[in-house]
Amino acid sequence: MVAGTASLILAVLAGGLPTLLVATLFGVAAVALGVAGLRAAARGLGSRGQAVAGIATGSVSLVITAYVIVGLFVFLSGAR
């Protein structure tokens, strides 16, 4: 249960962080803890829903961060 909750908290924090490096690290940690939470839930040690929510929001955070990074590179390179 702790891994699923931690995954969800890190994912929410990653979505609100302005620093791309920290947001990326929190997103990766959220997905990893979500997977650990799913494994624990399979053994009957926690909530599967929180783990899935952490994986989903962590993944969304990583996708948004990737779009921002690509957008910055395109903007800074002057591509039109």
C-alpha positions in Angstrom: 0.0 0.0 0.0 2.9 2.3 0.7 4.3 2.0 -2.8 1.0 2.8 -4.5 0.5 5.8 -2.3 4.0 7.1 -2.8 3.7 6.5 -6.6 0.5 8.7 -6.7 2.1 11.4 -4.6 5.3 11.6 -6.7 3.2 11.6 -9.9 1.1 14.6 -8.7 4.3 16.4 -7.6 6.0 15.7 -10.9 3.1 17.3 -12.8 3.4 20.5 -10.9 7.2 21.0 -10.9 8.6 23.7 -13.1 12.1 22.1 -13.2 12.2 19.6 -16.1 14.9 17.4 -14.6 13.2 17.0 -11.2 9.8 16.4 -12.9 11.3 13.7 -15.1 12.9 12.0 -12.0 9.7 12.1 -10.1 7.8 10.8 -13.1 10.1 7.8 -13.4 10.0 7.2 -9.7 6.2 7.3 -9.7 6.0 4.7 -12.5 8.6 2.5 -10.8 6.8 2.7 -7.4 3.5 2.0 -9.2 4.9 -1.2 -10.6 6.1 -2.2 -7.2 2.7 -1.4 -5.8 1.0 -3.6 -8.4 3.3 -6.5 -7.4 2.5 -5.9 -3.8 -1.2 -5.8 -4.6 -1.0 -9.1 -6.4 0.3 -10.6 -3.1 -2.6 -9.0 -1.3 -0.6 -6.3 0.4 -2.2 -3.2 -0.9 -4.6 -1.3 -3.2 -4.3 -2.0 -6.9 -6.1 1.2 -7.7 -3.6 3.5 -6.1 -0.8 1.8 -7.9 -2.5 2.0 -11.3 -3.3 5.7 -10.6 0.3 6.4 -9.8 1.5 4.6 -13.0 -1.1 6.5 -15.1 -0.4 10.0 -13.7 3.4 9.4 -13.7 3.2 8.4 -17.4 1.2 11.4 -18.2 3.7 13.6 -16.4 6.6 12.0 -18.4 4.7 12.6 -21.7 4.1 16.2 -20.9 7.7 16.7 -19.8 8.9 15.1 -23.1 6.6 17.5 -25.1 8.0 20.5 -23.3 11.6 19.4 -23.8 11.0 18.8 -27.6 9.2 22.1 -27.8 12.1 23.9 -26.2 14.6 22.3 -28.6 12.4 23.2 -31.6 12.0 26.8 -30.3 15.6 27.3 -29.4 16.9 25.8 -32.7 14.8 28.3 -34.7 13.0 25.6 -36.7 9.9 26.7 -38.6 
